[in-house]
Amino acid sequence: MRSIETISPDATTAARIVRDYLADVASRWYGRPVTDDEVDQALLDEPFDDLQGDTGALFVAFEDGHPVGCAGVRFLGDVAELTKVFTSPLHRGRGVGTELLRAVERSCRARAVTTLRLDTRAELTEACAMYERNGFERITAFNDDPYSDRWYRKALRP
């Protein structure tokens, strides 16, 4: 049984699934398994404590009580930015990411957000394919993140 829950970034579960996300992404970036120190540094470089309240939300997918994915969103007026989208490798291809995207989109619509955008890297092929399947369109860069080489946006209808 799968469920999607909004959880506090301070929760132990949040820390665990976001660490898994950062380890996966950084390992792909470096082409090798990352160290705990590198993940700790990534957490300092990319904090997620604002993904709550008026500034954002953190969604976690659970399967049989275990966290298997996450997606965060930052609210910036009528625009929101998707962040920390991750499905654990053993659960990919089962629709977890799409369910997380839907939860984020519902949250955005409830706040009158009209545009959802994100930055990512082309080498994250599964993620790029999922965004495109779910109606995201490639756009020009809206930030100068050195780890990003692909940007997307999706217009949200009420």
N, C-alpha and C positions, 0 to 999 in steps of 0.2 A: 504494500500500500504506500502510495506516495502522497506527500503533502508539501505545500509551500507556506512558510511562515515568515513573518517579519520579526526580526530579532534585533536586540541591541548590539551594537558593535563591541560593547564591553563583555558580552557573554562568552564563556569558554568555547562554545560551539562556533561562534563567529571567528574567534581567533584561530581556531583549528582549521576551518574551511578556507579562510583567507590565506593562512600560511601554505596550505596545499596549493591554492591558486598561484601564489607568488613563486613557490618552488617549481611548479610546472612551467610557468611562463619564463622564469629566469633560466631554468635548465635548457629550454629551447634556445634562448638568446645566447647562452654561453656554449651550447653544444656539449654539455656534460652535466652530471648531477651537481646541484648547488650545495653549498655548505649551510649549516644552521646560521653561521655568522652573516652570510650573504642574504639569507632570508630576513634576518633581524634588521640588516641595513635597508633592505627593500621596504620593510614595514615603516622604518623611519622616513624613508624617501617618499613613500606613498601612503600616508595615514588614511584611515577610513573611519575615524571616530565621529566625523560629521554626518555619517549616513544614518541619521535619526532626527526625529522631530521635524522642525520647519525646514531644515537644510537638506534632508535626504532620508533614504530608507535602505535597509539591507534585508534582502530576501534570501532565505536558505531553503533548499529543497531537501526533504528528508524521505528516505525510503526505509521502511521497516524500522523507523526510529533513528537511523544513522544519517548524518549530513552527506549529501552526494553532489551538491552544487550550490552556487550562490550567484547573486547579481545585486549590484548596488546602483543607486540613482542619486544624483545631486540635483536639487531643485534650484533653478536660476531664473525665477520669474516664469515667463511663458515657455521657456526652454529648459530641458533637463538633460543631464549627461549621464549616460550609462557607464558603469565602471565595475571592475572586479567580476566579470561574467566568467563563470567556470563550471564545468561538469567534470567530476572525477573520471579518469580514463576508463575505469571499469563500467561506467554508466553512460558513456557516450553512445549516441545513436539511438537513444530510447525516448527522445523528446523532452528531456529534463531542461535543456537550455530554452526551448520554445515555451515551456510552461513558466519558466522564470521570466522570460521576456513579457509574456502576457500579464503576469502579476505586476511587473514594473509599469506596463502601459496602463493598466487599470488604476494604479496609484497616481500616475501622471494625469490621467483624465479627471480624476477626482479633484485634482488641484488646478484644473484648467490649463494644464501644460499643452501647448499646441505642437511642439517639436521635440523629438527625442534624438539626441546625437551621441556619437562615440568616436573614439580613435582606437586604432588597433594596428596590427602588423599583418602584412600579406602572408607571412609564413604560418600564421595561425589559420590554416585553410579551413578547418572544421568550423571555426567561429565565423569567418567571413561568409562561408556558404550558408550558415544558419541565418545570419543577418539578412542576406540577400533573399533567402526563401521567405523571410518574415517581413518583406516589404521595405527594407532599408535600401537607400540609394547612395552610391558613392558620390562624394562631394569634394570640393577643394579643402585644403587644410584650414581648420579654424583655431589651431594652436601650433606651438612649435615644440611639442614633446619629442625629444630625441629618439625615443623608442618606437615612435609611430611612423607608419608610412602609408596608412590608409584611413580615411575618414568617411563616416556614414551619417545619414540623417533619415528620419521618418516623420512625416506629418501625421499627427494624431487627430483623428476625427472624434467629436464628442460622442 
